[in-house]
Amino acid sequence: MSAAKAAIAERRLRPLRDAIDTRNYKQALKLATALLAKHPDSAYVLALKALVLERTGKPDEAVTLCTQAKETKPVDDLTLSTLQLVYSKLKLPDQATLCYEYACSVMPNNLEMLMALFKCYVREYVYIKQQQTAMKLYRLVGEERFLLWAVCSILMQVGNGGGGNKLIPLAEALLKKRIDSHGLHELEALMLYISVLQREEKYEAALEVISGKLGELFSIQNDKLRLQGELFMRLHRYDEAADVFQEVLKTSSDDWAVFTSYLDASLGRCQQISGGELAVELEEHEVDQRLEKVLKLVSELQACIPVGELRRGLFLAVVEVEKRRLLLKKKFGDENQIREQSAVLADSIRSFFNRFGFLLSFASDVSEHLQYVDGIHRDQLSKDLHEASSQFQNESLVKQLRRKISAFQIDEQLVVKATSTNTDLVLRATKIANLYVESLELSADLDAQESMHGEELLILATNLLVELFRRTQNMGFLVEAILVLEFGLYARRYSSQYKLLLIDLYTLISAVDRAVDWYRTLDVKYILVETISHLILPGLLGSTQWADLQGLLKDGIKFYDNHQSESADLTILAYNHSTYSKVIEFVEFKERLERSHQRLVFRSEAAILSLKEHANSLEEVELALAELDFGRKPLDWGKEENLDVLSYNEDLQSRPWWSPAPDECLLVGPLREAGAERNWHYVNSEEERKRRENRWRNSVKRRCLIPRILSLLLSSVKNRNSSLQSGSDVADELQKLIESYLLTLGLRADAFEAWLKETTSSENLFETCNVKPVDLMTSSLFWTLYQLSCKDSKSVPLLVKTMSYVVEECSKLVYRDLVEGQPELKVLAPGTGLPTISGLISECFAWLSLCLQSWSKQMQPTASKKKKKGSASVEPNSVSVDSHLSTSLESIRSAAVSSLEKLQNVVDDTLLKRSDQLELDGCHALLSNSMSGSPGAVIKVLQLSRGLENATKLAARTAQTQHPWQADNLLRNMILSQHDALSGVKNLCTLRLNSLESLKF
């Protein structure tokens, strides 16, 4: 290879490399082809041409050339690095590793080759080989960095399920030996050693290391002290920890994390138990003494703050101390003492408001403390803050506005929703809207992408309007909430908070087009795909907008696939810069994404979508199943060992209070009453979080089971009369998978039919049954089709009854909503069942149609053949044409057709034939109601000349829109989006009907 490369003059290679560097790939390909014609055995030119082909979108040809280059067994760095680059882009890092392994076997003492091999193992995440290669490098040159590479590799083996009992002591021994002989020369190396000791719970040894000569590696003394304090806390040496944290506070008085650690250390071993009580081992007088000592230190530090400097930590510390004192009173004191301490806590919050109420962070600073103020003092505190917000006339207008906003934000957290009347909520929302109108002028000089002063006000108003809808079910409040948020975005297009709320509201009313439009403006990419895509994904899954859904799933899967190689590059960069803490952080983050619940949702839903899209063609579905290895791939994704380690990274804090999780809605249905009990800032308990994660785990497992169950059902039709072992194996696997499917719903196979009979005899399916209608019908469908494959048709009548029952319940829900009060608007309301209808048609009837297509195909007679005597006869197909079976299948088909026709009539006659103008007039009627406590008051305030004029100026100044504010256009677009969703459901229903009506049995 070296001779072949040497035969090519540098002057001939330079134009090719220059063409690649300037992205002139057409010229580069021409030059590479010419060079290969003269030097066909040059691995370097082959690698360069492969690089060009990969960048021009020809991966197969690139792989072929890389294979040819690899077969020449290159050992020079240029060729190997080029091959590694191409293989990395082609997601074949193992092939590059083979090349470097051979080169290292030829040159075992070549430092550069061994380092490159180590990085190959990093790209493959092969930790044990990383360790072995790093130790070779360390033994070769004795450099500290290579030993630390080995230690990092050991720690990652432990984190990946390796033998921690043996490996961690090995890492400690390696580092200790290095320290004894040469010491450590970098802070990152020391922190790695401390991390190893902490994993072994050798906190005393870690303290000795920090306190010794190695502690001089800390360039910032406070970092050293913080770590010492944490180690003292681990050792339960609380007095020493308190002294250390106190030293930190003297130089970093605004460090809130250090203060809370200092407070914890001062109180010794304590923990908060149920009911908010604080469990401590000290006596009451000792606790009081220690808290007084803390307050004395806080007062001394407050006195040292330079005039005019904002340091809120020390003043919030007073509030925190009074909160702790209140919790201790719940343990030691009586009711009067608790009430008195609650008043003291409220006073401390008032004092903090007087000093820092104008800060954006005020409400979030005290949110945790507000929940401990008792009912007697809550209302008074709220009133006092509102009064105080108007008393700072010497402050700037912006600060005065901020104080008023803070008062309303605290009001939202303090005032119990159940004690406020509808009229009270409307009046409060109107006051907030007036304050927003006043604030518009203050934002006139801000940059277009800068947050407005008073942006939070419309969020507060929206919360109130949605709560009014939850109470009254008056659709006018929900429409008004949408218009309020749209108005805010008209004035300032870049407010992401408004967009997040709008996405959820539009999804709730099935205006998915509008939700998708706003979601696109968020420009979601990279890690945001993982954390906030849950805002739009459920809405798309419950609609027929499969193009948008496919785009979202494709982008999500691409992000996860790309991150693995990108993470490897970041890890290598961290190794190169000796930032070992980042090495472990990058690897742990990569593994967390690999175990991501959202990633599994994307993959399983993409698999199911490929089946739904082709459900009218059995042949195309069979091809789609073949790409999924006949459902085995999703089945592997949903294995118990994978589900048990799922990581839930969804940012649920970005969701509105009325939709705390993608599968929860507090506005309608069985959770509506829970919405009355929960505060707007309700935080789920640990038990509730575990229940939610268990529910999500079961849901995604069901989705992973569907492709394999469907594949086996189709296969069982072909094997129904087969006496081969394969037919029995299919039936056994199918039975196990359906039992697993039922278990995820909390059902047992042996009691399923009895449960189904009881359920389909009850009323109000949507409110009384824990199993969703789509899951109920799917489970009944799979169960019956499995029984048919086993030549048992007893469950067919139950399937027919279930089908009719579910469809009837969906229809009743729609009809009920249409006749109650607001017939022209109920189509918009959450809970009308449109997502459920869409799910039934797109999935349940799709799976049924496919299985019936398979039965129909198998039951058709073959062509006639002549017998020896000359008489003609028709040979039976592999499946006997059983009249009883034909009757059963026909009854299922007829029931499905009847059900689809009913759903089509509901969508068509009841909803689609309604005029847009009728609904628009209905919206106007609701928003124009002059009665107290009725919708329309908030949007009227915003649309008054002053508010609309200022909003228009803001929009025009930043060139955000060329169109004036027109509420009618927004309402019309909302209605059209609803109708588009309905049309999509109707069209899909027609496709399913045509498919079923064409079948013969």
SULDA-V780901 format. One line per field, one symbol per residue. ss: DSSP state (h for helix, s for strand, l for the rest). phi: phi as a letter, one per 40 degrees, with the letter a starting at -180 (. if undefined). A space follows every 10 residues. Layout:
ss=???
phi=???
This chain:
ss=lhhhhhlllh hhhhhhhhhh hlllhhhhhh hhhhhhhhll llhhhhhhhh hhhhhlllhh hhhhhhhhhh hlllllhhhh hhhhhhhhhl llhhhhhhhh hhhhhhllll hhhhhhhhhh hhhhllhhhh hhhhhhhhhh hllhhhhhhh hhhhhhhhhl lllhhhhhhh hhhhhhhhhh hhllllhhhh hhhhhhhhhl llhhhhhhhh hlhhhhhlll hhhhhhhhhh hhhhlllhhh hhhhhhhhhh hllllhhhhh hhhhhhhlls sslhhhlsss lllhhhhhhh hhhhhhhhhh hhhlllllll llhhhhhhhh hhhhhhhhhh hhllhhhhhh hhhhhhhhhh hhhhhhllll lhhhhhhhhh llllhhhhhh hhhhhhhhll llllllhhhh hhhhhhhhhh hhhhllhhhl lhhhhhhhhh hhhhhhhhhh hhhlllllll llllhhhhhh hhhhhhhhhh hhllhhhhhh hhhhhhhhhh hllllhhhhh hhhhhhhhll lhhhhhhhhh hllllllhhh hhlhhhhhhh hllllhhhhh hhhhhhhhhh hhhhhhhhhh hhhhhhlllh hhhhhhhhhh hhhhlshhhh hhhhhhhhhh hhhllllhhh hhhhhhhlll lhhhhhhllh hhhlllslll lhhhllhhhl llllllllhh hhhhhhhlll lllllhhhhh hhhhhhhhhh hhhhhhhhhh hhhhhhhhll llllhhhhhh hhhhhhhhhh hhhhllllhh hhhhhhhhhl llllhhhhll llhhhhhhhh hhhhhhhhhl lllllhhhhh hhhhhhhhhh hhhhhhhhhl lllllhhhll lllhhhhhhh hhhhhhhhhh hhhhhhhhhl llllssllll lsslllllll llhhhhhhhh hhhhhhhhhh hhhhhhhhhh hhlllhhhhh hhhhhhhlll llllllhhhh hhhlhhhhhh hhhhhhhlll llllllhhhh hhhhhhhhhh hhhhhhhhhh hhhhhhhlll l
phi=.ccccccccd cccddccccc ccgccccccc ccccccccbc cccccdcccc ccccccgbcc cccccccccc ccfcbccccc cccccccccc fbcccccccc ccccccbcbc cccccccdcc ccccfccccd cccccccccc bgcdccccdc cdcccccccc gccccbccdc cccccccccc cbgbbbcccc cccccccccc gccccccccc cccccccccb cccccdcccc cccccgcccc cccccccccc bbcccccccc cccccccgca acbdggcbcb cccccccccc cccccccdcc cccccccgcc bcdccccccc cccccccccc cbcccccccc cccccccccc cccccbcccc cdcccbdccc cccccccccc cccccccccb bbcccccccc cccccdcccc dccccccccc cccccccccc cccccccccd cccccccdcc cccgcccccc ccdccccccd ccfccccccc cccccccdcc cacbcccccc ccdccccccg ccdcccdccc ccfcafccdc cbcccbddcc ccbbcccccc cccccccccc cccccccccc cccccccfbc ccdccccccc cccccccccc cdcccccccc cccbccbccc ccccccccff gccdccdccd ccccbdbbbc ccccccccbc adbbbccagc cccccccccc bcbccccccc cccccccccc cdcccddccc cccccccccd bccccdcccc cccccccccc cccccgbbcc bccccccccc bcbfdcbbcc ccdccccccc cccccccccc gbbcccdccc ccdccccccc cccccccccc gbccbccccc gcgccccccc ccbdcccccc cccccccccc ccccbccccg ccabccccbc cccccdcccc cccccccccc cccccccccc bccccccccc cccccccbcc ccgcchcccc ccccdccccc ccccccccfc acbccbcccc cccccccccc cccccccccc cccccccccb b
